[in-house]
Each structure stands twice: as structure tokens, then as C-alpha cells.
Amino acid sequence: MIVHAARLGLDVGATQVLSRYQRWRRFDGMALLAVTDSLNRLFSNALPPIRLTRDVGLAMVNQIPPLKRLFVHHARGTVGKLPQLLLGETL
């Protein structure tokens, strides 16, 4: 979005340009925040049923490569509509 704005001769630091970028990435940021908070709560809980569920879940994810890859992609933030630079594309 910033490169696009620059090509149009717009101020890349303009509120309109930055707001557009913020709206575009807001869902990803909020989703990452929610997942991180949930993982923190999950791994800091020592209750036996929660610990068992957590351990079984981790074992399952580790044994199913496509599921593991999905989690890795989400953790890296490489899911959804991504910026061209992140995809390795020329601008």
C-alpha cells in the first residue's frame, strides 16, 4: 500500500494511507493477539484435565503434517492476502 501510494505521488505517511494499511492488517493483528493470549493461558495452567488436553492436542498436531504446517503458517503470519514484498514479488 505504501509503495502504491508513493507511485501515485501521495505522501506515504499521510493519515489516509496509513489508515488503509491499518484496516487491511487489523484482523491479522487481532487474531495473533487472541491466539498468543490463549496459548499463554493454556501453557500456564497446571490443572490436570487442561494439561492432558494440551498434551494430547500437541501430540496430534505434531503427528499430522498438514495441520502442523497450517499452525506454522499462521504463526509466521503468512496466511491470507499478503503484501507483495512478503511474497517475494517485485513491486
PyMOL Python script that loads the backbone (N, CA, C, O; Angstrom):
from pymol import cmd

cmd.read_pdbstr("""\
ATOM      1  N   MET A   1       0.822  -1.191   0.000  1.00  0.00           N
ATOM      2  CA  MET A   1       0.000   0.000   0.000  1.00  0.00           C
ATOM      3  C   MET A   1       0.866   1.256   0.000  1.00  0.00           C
ATOM      4  O   MET A   1       0.540   2.251  -0.648  1.00  0.00           O
ATOM      5  N   ILE A   2       1.965   1.193   0.730  1.00  0.00           N
ATOM      6  CA  ILE A   2       2.840   2.352   0.797  1.00  0.00           C
ATOM      7  C   ILE A   2       3.526   2.576  -0.547  1.00  0.00           C
ATOM      8  O   ILE A   2       3.626   3.712  -1.012  1.00  0.00           O
ATOM      9  N   VAL A   3       3.997   1.497  -1.173  1.00  0.00           N
ATOM     10  CA  VAL A   3       4.612   1.626  -2.495  1.00  0.00           C
ATOM     11  C   VAL A   3       3.589   2.133  -3.500  1.00  0.00           C
ATOM     12  O   VAL A   3       3.895   2.988  -4.330  1.00  0.00           O
ATOM     13  N   HIS A   4       2.387   1.609  -3.425  1.00  0.00           N
ATOM     14  CA  HIS A   4       1.315   2.053  -4.327  1.00  0.00           C
ATOM     15  C   HIS A   4       1.054   3.549  -4.145  1.00  0.00           C
ATOM     16  O   HIS A   4       0.916   4.280  -5.126  1.00  0.00           O
ATOM     17  N   ALA A   5       0.988   4.001  -2.897  1.00  0.00           N
ATOM     18  CA  ALA A   5       0.766   5.422  -2.616  1.00  0.00           C
ATOM     19  C   ALA A   5       1.917   6.264  -3.168  1.00  0.00           C
ATOM     20  O   ALA A   5       1.691   7.330  -3.742  1.00  0.00           O
ATOM     21  N   ALA A   6       3.145   5.788  -2.994  1.00  0.00           N
ATOM     22  CA  ALA A   6       4.305   6.527  -3.493  1.00  0.00           C
ATOM     23  C   ALA A   6       4.271   6.638  -5.014  1.00  0.00           C
ATOM     24  O   ALA A   6       4.596   7.684  -5.575  1.00  0.00           O
ATOM     25  N   ARG A   7       3.874   5.553  -5.674  1.00  0.00           N
ATOM     26  CA  ARG A   7       3.791   5.582  -7.142  1.00  0.00           C
ATOM     27  C   ARG A   7       2.741   6.569  -7.635  1.00  0.00           C
ATOM     28  O   ARG A   7       2.853   7.125  -8.728  1.00  0.00           O
ATOM     29  N   LEU A   8       1.714   6.777  -6.804  1.00  0.00           N
ATOM     30  CA  LEU A   8       0.676   7.744  -7.169  1.00  0.00           C
ATOM     31  C   LEU A   8       1.069   9.166  -6.792  1.00  0.00           C
ATOM     32  O   LEU A   8       0.332  10.115  -7.058  1.00  0.00           O
ATOM     33  N   GLY A   9       2.235   9.306  -6.170  1.00  0.00           N
ATOM     34  CA  GLY A   9       2.692  10.623  -5.766  1.00  0.00           C
ATOM     35  C   GLY A   9       2.089  11.099  -4.457  1.00  0.00           C
ATOM     36  O   GLY A   9       2.161  12.282  -4.125  1.00  0.00           O
ATOM     37  N   LEU A  10       1.487  10.165  -3.705  1.00  0.00           N
ATOM     38  CA  LEU A  10       0.882  10.533  -2.423  1.00  0.00           C
ATOM     39  C   LEU A  10       1.937  10.508  -1.321  1.00  0.00           C
ATOM     40  O   LEU A  10       2.981   9.868  -1.450  1.00  0.00           O
ATOM     41  N   ASP A  11       1.644  11.207  -0.252  1.00  0.00           N
ATOM     42  CA  ASP A  11       2.512  11.185   0.926  1.00  0.00           C
ATOM     43  C   ASP A  11       2.334   9.838   1.614  1.00  0.00           C
ATOM     44  O   ASP A  11       1.239   9.528   2.083  1.00  0.00           O
ATOM     45  N   VAL A  12       3.405   9.024   1.682  1.00  0.00           N
ATOM     46  CA  VAL A  12       3.292   7.682   2.256  1.00  0.00           C
ATOM     47  C   VAL A  12       3.018   7.720   3.756  1.00  0.00           C
ATOM     48  O   VAL A  12       2.591   6.721   4.334  1.00  0.00           O
ATOM     49  N   GLY A  13       3.257   8.852   4.380  1.00  0.00           N
ATOM     50  CA  GLY A  13       2.974   8.987   5.810  1.00  0.00           C
ATOM     51  C   GLY A  13       1.636   9.638   6.099  1.00  0.00           C
ATOM     52  O   GLY A  13       1.314   9.928   7.251  1.00  0.00           O
ATOM     53  N   ALA A  14       0.852   9.868   5.044  1.00  0.00           N
ATOM     54  CA  ALA A  14      -0.452  10.516   5.227  1.00  0.00           C
ATOM     55  C   ALA A  14      -1.393   9.620   6.022  1.00  0.00           C
ATOM     56  O   ALA A  14      -1.353   8.395   5.903  1.00  0.00           O
ATOM     57  N   THR A  15      -2.224  10.235   6.817  1.00  0.00           N
ATOM     58  CA  THR A  15      -3.174   9.502   7.657  1.00  0.00           C
ATOM     59  C   THR A  15      -4.043   8.564   6.824  1.00  0.00           C
ATOM     60  O   THR A  15      -4.312   7.439   7.246  1.00  0.00           O
ATOM     61  N   GLN A  16      -4.476   9.000   5.668  1.00  0.00           N
ATOM     62  CA  GLN A  16      -5.337   8.172   4.812  1.00  0.00           C
ATOM     63  C   GLN A  16      -4.614   6.892   4.365  1.00  0.00           C
ATOM     64  O   GLN A  16      -5.202   5.810   4.381  1.00  0.00           O
ATOM     65  N   VAL A  17      -3.365   7.013   3.974  1.00  0.00           N
ATOM     66  CA  VAL A  17      -2.586   5.855   3.523  1.00  0.00           C
ATOM     67  C   VAL A  17      -2.347   4.895   4.678  1.00  0.00           C
ATOM     68  O   VAL A  17      -2.552   3.689   4.541  1.00  0.00           O
ATOM     69  N   LEU A  18      -1.916   5.427   5.811  1.00  0.00           N
ATOM     70  CA  LEU A  18      -1.625   4.582   6.966  1.00  0.00           C
ATOM     71  C   LEU A  18      -2.889   3.952   7.543  1.00  0.00           C
ATOM     72  O   LEU A  18      -2.851   2.817   8.017  1.00  0.00           O
ATOM     73  N   SER A  19      -3.997   4.669   7.507  1.00  0.00           N
ATOM     74  CA  SER A  19      -5.270   4.113   7.992  1.00  0.00           C
ATOM     75  C   SER A  19      -5.729   2.950   7.124  1.00  0.00           C
ATOM     76  O   SER A  19      -6.259   1.960   7.627  1.00  0.00           O
ATOM     77  N   ARG A  20      -5.522   3.076   5.818  1.00  0.00           N
ATOM     78  CA  ARG A  20      -5.893   1.996   4.904  1.00  0.00           C
ATOM     79  C   ARG A  20      -5.075   0.735   5.209  1.00  0.00           C
ATOM     80  O   ARG A  20      -5.609  -0.374   5.234  1.00  0.00           O
ATOM     81  N   TYR A  21      -3.779   0.925   5.438  1.00  0.00           N
ATOM     82  CA  TYR A  21      -2.916  -0.207   5.784  1.00  0.00           C
ATOM     83  C   TYR A  21      -3.344  -0.811   7.124  1.00  0.00           C
ATOM     84  O   TYR A  21      -3.400  -2.032   7.269  1.00  0.00           O
ATOM     85  N   GLN A  22      -3.640   0.031   8.081  1.00  0.00           N
ATOM     86  CA  GLN A  22      -4.059  -0.443   9.398  1.00  0.00           C
ATOM     87  C   GLN A  22      -5.354  -1.265   9.300  1.00  0.00           C
ATOM     88  O   GLN A  22      -5.468  -2.319   9.926  1.00  0.00           O
ATOM     89  N   ARG A  23      -6.319  -0.786   8.523  1.00  0.00           N
ATOM     90  CA  ARG A  23      -7.577  -1.538   8.352  1.00  0.00           C
ATOM     91  C   ARG A  23      -7.308  -2.885   7.693  1.00  0.00           C
ATOM     92  O   ARG A  23      -7.907  -3.895   8.064  1.00  0.00           O
ATOM     93  N   TRP A  24      -6.404  -2.898   6.714  1.00  0.00           N
ATOM     94  CA  TRP A  24      -6.088  -4.130   5.980  1.00  0.00           C
ATOM     95  C   TRP A  24      -5.478  -5.169   6.913  1.00  0.00           C
ATOM     96  O   TRP A  24      -5.825  -6.346   6.810  1.00  0.00           O
ATOM     97  N   ARG A  25      -4.589  -4.784   7.812  1.00  0.00           N
ATOM     98  CA  ARG A  25      -3.867  -5.714   8.664  1.00  0.00           C
ATOM     99  C   ARG A  25      -4.497  -5.905  10.049  1.00  0.00           C
ATOM    100  O   ARG A  25      -4.012  -6.720  10.834  1.00  0.00           O
ATOM    101  N   ARG A  26      -5.564  -5.169  10.360  1.00  0.00           N
ATOM    102  CA  ARG A  26      -6.155  -5.209  11.701  1.00  0.00           C
ATOM    103  C   ARG A  26      -6.589  -6.615  12.107  1.00  0.00           C
ATOM    104  O   ARG A  26      -6.280  -7.057  13.213  1.00  0.00           O
ATOM    105  N   PHE A  27      -7.290  -7.313  11.245  1.00  0.00           N
ATOM    106  CA  PHE A  27      -7.780  -8.648  11.603  1.00  0.00           C
ATOM    107  C   PHE A  27      -6.619  -9.578  11.948  1.00  0.00           C
ATOM    108  O   PHE A  27      -6.681 -10.301  12.943  1.00  0.00           O
ATOM    109  N   ASP A  28      -5.563  -9.565  11.138  1.00  0.00           N
ATOM    110  CA  ASP A  28      -4.407 -10.422  11.387  1.00  0.00           C
ATOM    111  C   ASP A  28      -3.766 -10.105  12.730  1.00  0.00           C
ATOM    112  O   ASP A  28      -3.400 -11.012  13.478  1.00  0.00           O
ATOM    113  N   GLY A  29      -3.631  -8.829  13.031  1.00  0.00           N
ATOM    114  CA  GLY A  29      -3.047  -8.428  14.310  1.00  0.00           C
ATOM    115  C   GLY A  29      -3.893  -8.864  15.494  1.00  0.00           C
ATOM    116  O   GLY A  29      -3.367  -9.355  16.492  1.00  0.00           O
ATOM    117  N   MET A  30      -5.205  -8.684  15.383  1.00  0.00           N
ATOM    118  CA  MET A  30      -6.103  -9.077  16.473  1.00  0.00           C
ATOM    119  C   MET A  30      -6.143 -10.597  16.623  1.00  0.00           C
ATOM    120  O   MET A  30      -6.193 -11.114  17.739  1.00  0.00           O
ATOM    121  N   ALA A  31      -6.122 -11.297  15.515  1.00  0.00           N
ATOM    122  CA  ALA A  31      -6.124 -12.761  15.580  1.00  0.00           C
ATOM    123  C   ALA A  31      -4.852 -13.265  16.256  1.00  0.00           C
ATOM    124  O   ALA A  31      -4.908 -14.172  17.085  1.00  0.00           O
ATOM    125  N   LEU A  32      -3.712 -12.683  15.907  1.00  0.00           N
ATOM    126  CA  LEU A  32      -2.447 -13.077  16.523  1.00  0.00           C
ATOM    127  C   LEU A  32      -2.463 -12.777  18.019  1.00  0.00           C
ATOM    128  O   LEU A  32      -1.966 -13.571  18.818  1.00  0.00           O
ATOM    129  N   LEU A  33      -3.023 -11.654  18.394  1.00  0.00           N
ATOM    130  CA  LEU A  33      -3.136 -11.294  19.808  1.00  0.00           C
ATOM    131  C   LEU A  33      -3.990 -12.313  20.561  1.00  0.00           C
ATOM    132  O   LEU A  33      -3.621 -12.759  21.648  1.00  0.00           O
ATOM    133  N   ALA A  34      -5.125 -12.676  19.983  1.00  0.00           N
ATOM    134  CA  ALA A  34      -6.022 -13.641  20.631  1.00  0.00           C
ATOM    135  C   ALA A  34      -5.366 -15.016  20.769  1.00  0.00           C
ATOM    136  O   ALA A  34      -5.471 -15.656  21.815  1.00  0.00           O
ATOM    137  N   VAL A  35      -4.700 -15.458  19.727  1.00  0.00           N
ATOM    138  CA  VAL A  35      -4.042 -16.768  19.770  1.00  0.00           C
ATOM    139  C   VAL A  35      -2.900 -16.764  20.790  1.00  0.00           C
ATOM    140  O   VAL A  35      -2.746 -17.714  21.558  1.00  0.00           O
ATOM    141  N   THR A  36      -2.113 -15.710  20.795  1.00  0.00           N
ATOM    142  CA  THR A  36      -1.000 -15.620  21.741  1.00  0.00           C
ATOM    143  C   THR A  36      -1.502 -15.620  23.177  1.00  0.00           C
ATOM    144  O   THR A  36      -0.942 -16.304  24.034  1.00  0.00           O
ATOM    145  N   ASP A  37      -2.551 -14.860  23.441  1.00  0.00           N
ATOM    146  CA  ASP A  37      -3.126 -14.827  24.785  1.00  0.00           C
ATOM    147  C   ASP A  37      -3.667 -16.202  25.172  1.00  0.00           C
ATOM    148  O   ASP A  37      -3.457 -16.660  26.295  1.00  0.00           O
ATOM    149  N   SER A  38      -4.356 -16.852  24.253  1.00  0.00           N
ATOM    150  CA  SER A  38      -4.909 -18.188  24.534  1.00  0.00           C
ATOM    151  C   SER A  38      -3.808 -19.204  24.821  1.00  0.00           C
ATOM    152  O   SER A  38      -3.920 -20.007  25.747  1.00  0.00           O
ATOM    153  N   LEU A  39      -2.743 -19.162  24.020  1.00  0.00           N
ATOM    154  CA  LEU A  39      -1.626 -20.080  24.250  1.00  0.00           C
ATOM    155  C   LEU A  39      -0.957 -19.816  25.595  1.00  0.00           C
ATOM    156  O   LEU A  39      -0.583 -20.748  26.307  1.00  0.00           O
ATOM    157  N   ASN A  40      -0.812 -18.552  25.928  1.00  0.00           N
ATOM    158  CA  ASN A  40      -0.223 -18.209  27.221  1.00  0.00           C
ATOM    159  C   ASN A  40      -1.071 -18.774  28.364  1.00  0.00           C
ATOM    160  O   ASN A  40      -0.541 -19.346  29.316  1.00  0.00           O
ATOM    161  N   ARG A  41      -2.379 -18.608  28.259  1.00  0.00           N
ATOM    162  CA  ARG A  41      -3.277 -19.136  29.297  1.00  0.00           C
ATOM    163  C   ARG A  41      -3.233 -20.661  29.328  1.00  0.00           C
ATOM    164  O   ARG A  41      -3.233 -21.263  30.402  1.00  0.00           O
ATOM    165  N   LEU A  42      -3.195 -21.277  28.165  1.00  0.00           N
ATOM    166  CA  LEU A  42      -3.179 -22.733  28.078  1.00  0.00           C
ATOM    167  C   LEU A  42      -1.911 -23.321  28.700  1.00  0.00           C
ATOM    168  O   LEU A  42      -1.980 -24.288  29.459  1.00  0.00           O
ATOM    169  N   PHE A  43      -0.760 -22.738  28.380  1.00  0.00           N
ATOM    170  CA  PHE A  43       0.502 -23.302  28.852  1.00  0.00           C
ATOM    171  C   PHE A  43       0.871 -22.878  30.270  1.00  0.00           C
ATOM    172  O   PHE A  43       1.790 -23.441  30.866  1.00  0.00           O
ATOM    173  N   SER A  44       0.169 -21.900  30.809  1.00  0.00           N
ATOM    174  CA  SER A  44       0.456 -21.502  32.185  1.00  0.00           C
ATOM    175  C   SER A  44      -0.516 -22.156  33.165  1.00  0.00           C
ATOM    176  O   SER A  44      -0.464 -21.881  34.364  1.00  0.00           O
ATOM    177  N   ASN A  45      -1.395 -23.012  32.669  1.00  0.00           N
ATOM    178  CA  ASN A  45      -2.389 -23.667  33.506  1.00  0.00           C
ATOM    179  C   ASN A  45      -1.917 -25.069  33.865  1.00  0.00           C
ATOM    180  O   ASN A  45      -1.559 -25.859  32.991  1.00  0.00           O
ATOM    181  N   ALA A  46      -1.921 -25.368  35.164  1.00  0.00           N
ATOM    182  CA  ALA A  46      -1.415 -26.669  35.623  1.00  0.00           C
ATOM    183  C   ALA A  46      -2.523 -27.637  36.011  1.00  0.00           C
ATOM    184  O   ALA A  46      -2.239 -28.712  36.540  1.00  0.00           O
ATOM    185  N   LEU A  47      -3.779 -27.280  35.761  1.00  0.00           N
ATOM    186  CA  LEU A  47      -4.874 -28.194  36.096  1.00  0.00           C
ATOM    187  C   LEU A  47      -4.738 -29.478  35.271  1.00  0.00           C
ATOM    188  O   LEU A  47      -4.566 -29.413  34.054  1.00  0.00           O
ATOM    189  N   PRO A  48      -4.813 -30.642  35.923  1.00  0.00           N
ATOM    190  CA  PRO A  48      -4.601 -31.917  35.207  1.00  0.00           C
ATOM    191  C   PRO A  48      -5.453 -32.111  33.949  1.00  0.00           C
ATOM    192  O   PRO A  48      -4.906 -32.546  32.936  1.00  0.00           O
ATOM    193  N   PRO A  49      -6.770 -31.812  33.951  1.00  0.00           N
ATOM    194  CA  PRO A  49      -7.530 -32.029  32.700  1.00  0.00           C
ATOM    195  C   PRO A  49      -7.077 -31.112  31.566  1.00  0.00           C
ATOM    196  O   PRO A  49      -7.062 -31.512  30.402  1.00  0.00           O
ATOM    197  N   ILE A  50      -6.716 -29.899  31.911  1.00  0.00           N
ATOM    198  CA  ILE A  50      -6.247 -28.959  30.880  1.00  0.00           C
ATOM    199  C   ILE A  50      -4.873 -29.384  30.382  1.00  0.00           C
ATOM    200  O   ILE A  50      -4.607 -29.335  29.182  1.00  0.00           O
ATOM    201  N   ARG A  51      -4.002 -29.798  31.290  1.00  0.00           N
ATOM    202  CA  ARG A  51      -2.668 -30.271  30.903  1.00  0.00           C
ATOM    203  C   ARG A  51      -2.766 -31.485  29.983  1.00  0.00           C
ATOM    204  O   ARG A  51      -2.041 -31.574  28.992  1.00  0.00           O
ATOM    205  N   LEU A  52      -3.662 -32.422  30.308  1.00  0.00           N
ATOM    206  CA  LEU A  52      -3.847 -33.615  29.485  1.00  0.00           C
ATOM    207  C   LEU A  52      -4.355 -33.237  28.098  1.00  0.00           C
ATOM    208  O   LEU A  52      -3.840 -33.717  27.088  1.00  0.00           O
ATOM    209  N   THR A  53      -5.363 -32.380  28.055  1.00  0.00           N
ATOM    210  CA  THR A  53      -5.923 -31.940  26.769  1.00  0.00           C
ATOM    211  C   THR A  53      -4.850 -31.246  25.934  1.00  0.00           C
ATOM    212  O   THR A  53      -4.744 -31.477  24.730  1.00  0.00           O
ATOM    213  N   ARG A  54      -4.061 -30.400  26.578  1.00  0.00           N
ATOM    214  CA  ARG A  54      -2.985 -29.685  25.890  1.00  0.00           C
ATOM    215  C   ARG A  54      -1.965 -30.660  25.321  1.00  0.00           C
ATOM    216  O   ARG A  54      -1.560 -30.531  24.165  1.00  0.00           O
ATOM    217  N   ASP A  55      -1.548 -31.630  26.121  1.00  0.00           N
ATOM    218  CA  ASP A  55      -0.544 -32.594  25.679  1.00  0.00           C
ATOM    219  C   ASP A  55      -1.052 -33.460  24.525  1.00  0.00           C
ATOM    220  O   ASP A  55      -0.316 -33.730  23.577  1.00  0.00           O
ATOM    221  N   VAL A  56      -2.306 -33.891  24.607  1.00  0.00           N
ATOM    222  CA  VAL A  56      -2.896 -34.694  23.531  1.00  0.00           C
ATOM    223  C   VAL A  56      -3.005 -33.855  22.257  1.00  0.00           C
ATOM    224  O   VAL A  56      -2.698 -34.334  21.166  1.00  0.00           O
ATOM    225  N   GLY A  57      -3.441 -32.602  22.400  1.00  0.00           N
ATOM    226  CA  GLY A  57      -3.559 -31.715  21.243  1.00  0.00           C
ATOM    227  C   GLY A  57      -2.224 -31.483  20.563  1.00  0.00           C
ATOM    228  O   GLY A  57      -2.133 -31.534  19.337  1.00  0.00           O
ATOM    229  N   LEU A  58      -1.190 -31.229  21.346  1.00  0.00           N
ATOM    230  CA  LEU A  58       0.145 -31.020  20.772  1.00  0.00           C
ATOM    231  C   LEU A  58       0.653 -32.272  20.069  1.00  0.00           C
ATOM    232  O   LEU A  58       1.251 -32.190  18.996  1.00  0.00           O
ATOM    233  N   ALA A  59       0.416 -33.420  20.674  1.00  0.00           N
ATOM    234  CA  ALA A  59       0.844 -34.678  20.054  1.00  0.00           C
ATOM    235  C   ALA A  59       0.136 -34.891  18.718  1.00  0.00           C
ATOM    236  O   ALA A  59       0.753 -35.330  17.748  1.00  0.00           O
ATOM    237  N   MET A  60      -1.161 -34.579  18.670  1.00  0.00           N
ATOM    238  CA  MET A  60      -1.919 -34.744  17.425  1.00  0.00           C
ATOM    239  C   MET A  60      -1.393 -33.817  16.336  1.00  0.00           C
ATOM    240  O   MET A  60      -1.189 -34.238  15.197  1.00  0.00           O
ATOM    241  N   VAL A  61      -1.173 -32.547  16.694  1.00  0.00           N
ATOM    242  CA  VAL A  61      -0.664 -31.582  15.715  1.00  0.00           C
ATOM    243  C   VAL A  61       0.701 -32.025  15.203  1.00  0.00           C
ATOM    244  O   VAL A  61       0.990 -31.901  14.013  1.00  0.00           O
ATOM    245  N   ASN A  62       1.529 -32.534  16.088  1.00  0.00           N
ATOM    246  CA  ASN A  62       2.865 -32.968  15.701  1.00  0.00           C
ATOM    247  C   ASN A  62       2.829 -34.195  14.778  1.00  0.00           C
ATOM    248  O   ASN A  62       3.744 -34.387  13.976  1.00  0.00           O
ATOM    249  N   GLN A  63       1.787 -35.021  14.882  1.00  0.00           N
ATOM    250  CA  GLN A  63       1.688 -36.243  14.081  1.00  0.00           C
ATOM    251  C   GLN A  63       0.979 -36.027  12.739  1.00  0.00           C
ATOM    252  O   GLN A  63       0.995 -36.916  11.889  1.00  0.00           O
ATOM    253  N   ILE A  64       0.363 -34.867  12.540  1.00  0.00           N
ATOM    254  CA  ILE A  64      -0.380 -34.597  11.304  1.00  0.00           C
ATOM    255  C   ILE A  64       0.298 -33.430  10.578  1.00  0.00           C
ATOM    256  O   ILE A  64      -0.007 -32.270  10.856  1.00  0.00           O
ATOM    257  N   PRO A  65       1.213 -33.728   9.652  1.00  0.00           N
ATOM    258  CA  PRO A  65       1.997 -32.680   8.990  1.00  0.00           C
ATOM    259  C   PRO A  65       1.180 -31.534   8.375  1.00  0.00           C
ATOM    260  O   PRO A  65       1.575 -30.379   8.535  1.00  0.00           O
ATOM    261  N   PRO A  66       0.052 -31.795   7.675  1.00  0.00           N
ATOM    262  CA  PRO A  66      -0.688 -30.657   7.119  1.00  0.00           C
ATOM    263  C   PRO A  66      -1.222 -29.719   8.206  1.00  0.00           C
ATOM    264  O   PRO A  66      -1.236 -28.500   8.030  1.00  0.00           O
ATOM    265  N   LEU A  67      -1.654 -30.287   9.313  1.00  0.00           N
ATOM    266  CA  LEU A  67      -2.150 -29.472  10.419  1.00  0.00           C
ATOM    267  C   LEU A  67      -1.003 -28.679  11.042  1.00  0.00           C
ATOM    268  O   LEU A  67      -1.162 -27.509  11.392  1.00  0.00           O
ATOM    269  N   LYS A  68       0.135 -29.319  11.174  1.00  0.00           N
ATOM    270  CA  LYS A  68       1.316 -28.650  11.721  1.00  0.00           C
ATOM    271  C   LYS A  68       1.731 -27.491  10.824  1.00  0.00           C
ATOM    272  O   LYS A  68       2.053 -26.409  11.315  1.00  0.00           O
ATOM    273  N   ARG A  69       1.725 -27.713   9.499  1.00  0.00           N
ATOM    274  CA  ARG A  69       2.074 -26.645   8.553  1.00  0.00           C
ATOM    275  C   ARG A  69       1.097 -25.480   8.654  1.00  0.00           C
ATOM    276  O   ARG A  69       1.501 -24.320   8.576  1.00  0.00           O
ATOM    277  N   LEU A  70      -0.187 -25.787   8.829  1.00  0.00           N
ATOM    278  CA  LEU A  70      -1.198 -24.735   8.969  1.00  0.00           C
ATOM    279  C   LEU A  70      -0.889 -23.860  10.182  1.00  0.00           C
ATOM    280  O   LEU A  70      -0.936 -22.633  10.092  1.00  0.00           O
ATOM    281  N   PHE A  71      -0.574 -24.484  11.307  1.00  0.00           N
ATOM    282  CA  PHE A  71      -0.231 -23.733  12.506  1.00  0.00           C
ATOM    283  C   PHE A  71       1.036 -22.905  12.299  1.00  0.00           C
ATOM    284  O   PHE A  71       1.114 -21.763  12.754  1.00  0.00           O
ATOM    285  N   VAL A  72       2.012 -23.466  11.624  1.00  0.00           N
ATOM    286  CA  VAL A  72       3.261 -22.745  11.359  1.00  0.00           C
ATOM    287  C   VAL A  72       2.994 -21.527  10.483  1.00  0.00           C
ATOM    288  O   VAL A  72       3.515 -20.445  10.753  1.00  0.00           O
ATOM    289  N   HIS A  73       2.185 -21.691   9.433  1.00  0.00           N
ATOM    290  CA  HIS A  73       1.863 -20.564   8.548  1.00  0.00           C
ATOM    291  C   HIS A  73       1.139 -19.461   9.316  1.00  0.00           C
ATOM    292  O   HIS A  73       1.427 -18.279   9.130  1.00  0.00           O
ATOM    293  N   HIS A  74       0.221 -19.841  10.161  1.00  0.00           N
ATOM    294  CA  HIS A  74      -0.489 -18.844  10.961  1.00  0.00           C
ATOM    295  C   HIS A  74       0.461 -18.143  11.919  1.00  0.00           C
ATOM    296  O   HIS A  74       0.386 -16.925  12.083  1.00  0.00           O
ATOM    297  N   ALA A  75       1.344 -18.888  12.547  1.00  0.00           N
ATOM    298  CA  ALA A  75       2.292 -18.303  13.496  1.00  0.00           C
ATOM    299  C   ALA A  75       3.247 -17.326  12.800  1.00  0.00           C
ATOM    300  O   ALA A  75       3.641 -16.315  13.381  1.00  0.00           O
ATOM    301  N   ARG A  76       3.611 -17.634  11.564  1.00  0.00           N
ATOM    302  CA  ARG A  76       4.501 -16.750  10.800  1.00  0.00           C
ATOM    303  C   ARG A  76       3.768 -15.553  10.228  1.00  0.00           C
ATOM    304  O   ARG A  76       4.392 -14.571   9.826  1.00  0.00           O
ATOM    305  N   GLY A  77       2.445 -15.631  10.191  1.00  0.00           N
ATOM    306  CA  GLY A  77       1.674 -14.540   9.604  1.00  0.00           C
ATOM    307  C   GLY A  77       1.644 -14.594   8.090  1.00  0.00           C
ATOM    308  O   GLY A  77       1.481 -13.570   7.427  1.00  0.00           O
ATOM    309  N   THR A  78       1.801 -15.793   7.542  1.00  0.00           N
ATOM    310  CA  THR A  78       1.832 -15.933   6.084  1.00  0.00           C
ATOM    311  C   THR A  78       0.561 -16.598   5.563  1.00  0.00           C
ATOM    312  O   THR A  78       0.615 -17.508   4.737  1.00  0.00           O
ATOM    313  N   VAL A  79      -0.575 -16.129   6.059  1.00  0.00           N
ATOM    314  CA  VAL A  79      -1.874 -16.638   5.625  1.00  0.00           C
ATOM    315  C   VAL A  79      -2.718 -15.443   5.204  1.00  0.00           C
ATOM    316  O   VAL A  79      -2.600 -14.360   5.777  1.00  0.00           O
ATOM    317  N   GLY A  80      -3.554 -15.638   4.219  1.00  0.00           N
ATOM    318  CA  GLY A  80      -4.437 -14.555   3.782  1.00  0.00           C
ATOM    319  C   GLY A  80      -3.778 -13.704   2.711  1.00  0.00           C
ATOM    320  O   GLY A  80      -2.776 -14.094   2.111  1.00  0.00           O
ATOM    321  N   LYS A  81      -4.362 -12.536   2.483  1.00  0.00           N
ATOM    322  CA  LYS A  81      -3.830 -11.614   1.472  1.00  0.00           C
ATOM    323  C   LYS A  81      -2.606 -10.929   2.050  1.00  0.00           C
ATOM    324  O   LYS A  81      -2.697 -10.195   3.034  1.00  0.00           O
ATOM    325  N   LEU A  82      -1.461 -11.174   1.427  1.00  0.00           N
ATOM    326  CA  LEU A  82      -0.190 -10.703   1.962  1.00  0.00           C
ATOM    327  C   LEU A  82       0.429  -9.624   1.081  1.00  0.00           C
ATOM    328  O   LEU A  82       0.153  -9.560  -0.117  1.00  0.00           O
ATOM    329  N   PRO A  83       1.267  -8.776   1.677  1.00  0.00           N
ATOM    330  CA  PRO A  83       1.980  -7.763   0.891  1.00  0.00           C
ATOM    331  C   PRO A  83       2.900  -8.415  -0.140  1.00  0.00           C
ATOM    332  O   PRO A  83       3.436  -9.499   0.092  1.00  0.00           O
ATOM    333  N   GLN A  84       3.072  -7.763  -1.249  1.00  0.00           N
ATOM    334  CA  GLN A  84       3.899  -8.280  -2.340  1.00  0.00           C
ATOM    335  C   GLN A  84       5.317  -8.598  -1.879  1.00  0.00           C
ATOM    336  O   GLN A  84       5.877  -9.626  -2.258  1.00  0.00           O
ATOM    337  N   LEU A  85       5.898  -7.722  -1.063  1.00  0.00           N
ATOM    338  CA  LEU A  85       7.272  -7.944  -0.607  1.00  0.00           C
ATOM    339  C   LEU A  85       7.380  -9.220   0.208  1.00  0.00           C
ATOM    340  O   LEU A  85       8.370  -9.942   0.095  1.00  0.00           O
ATOM    341  N   LEU A  86       6.377  -9.507   1.027  1.00  0.00           N
ATOM    342  CA  LEU A  86       6.406 -10.718   1.836  1.00  0.00           C
ATOM    343  C   LEU A  86       6.331 -11.953   0.960  1.00  0.00           C
ATOM    344  O   LEU A  86       6.867 -13.003   1.315  1.00  0.00           O
ATOM    345  N   LEU A  87       5.676 -11.837  -0.172  1.00  0.00           N
ATOM    346  CA  LEU A  87       5.548 -12.957  -1.107  1.00  0.00           C
ATOM    347  C   LEU A  87       6.771 -13.086  -2.018  1.00  0.00           C
ATOM    348  O   LEU A  87       6.859 -14.026  -2.809  1.00  0.00           O
ATOM    349  N   GLY A  88       7.713 -12.143  -1.908  1.00  0.00           N
ATOM    350  CA  GLY A  88       8.906 -12.192  -2.750  1.00  0.00           C
ATOM    351  C   GLY A  88       8.664 -11.639  -4.147  1.00  0.00           C
ATOM    352  O   GLY A  88       9.471 -11.861  -5.050  1.00  0.00           O
ATOM    353  N   GLU A  89       7.573 -10.931  -4.331  1.00  0.00           N
ATOM    354  CA  GLU A  89       7.240 -10.379  -5.639  1.00  0.00           C
ATOM    355  C   GLU A  89       7.874  -9.003  -5.802  1.00  0.00           C
ATOM    356  O   GLU A  89       8.135  -8.301  -4.824  1.00  0.00           O
ATOM    357  N   THR A  90       8.116  -8.633  -7.053  1.00  0.00           N
ATOM    358  CA  THR A  90       8.647  -7.294  -7.310  1.00  0.00           C
ATOM    359  C   THR A  90       7.529  -6.275  -7.177  1.00  0.00           C
ATOM    360  O   THR A  90       6.350  -6.580  -7.356  1.00  0.00           O
ATOM    361  N   LEU A  91       7.934  -5.071  -6.859  1.00  0.00           N
ATOM    362  CA  LEU A  91       6.940  -4.004  -6.670  1.00  0.00           C
ATOM    363  C   LEU A  91       6.674  -3.256  -7.902  1.00  0.00           C
ATOM    364  O   LEU A  91       5.863  -2.331  -7.900  1.00  0.00           O
TER     365      LEU A  91
END
""", "prot")
cmd.dss("prot")
cmd.show_as("cartoon", "prot")
cmd.util.cbc("prot")
cmd.orient("prot")
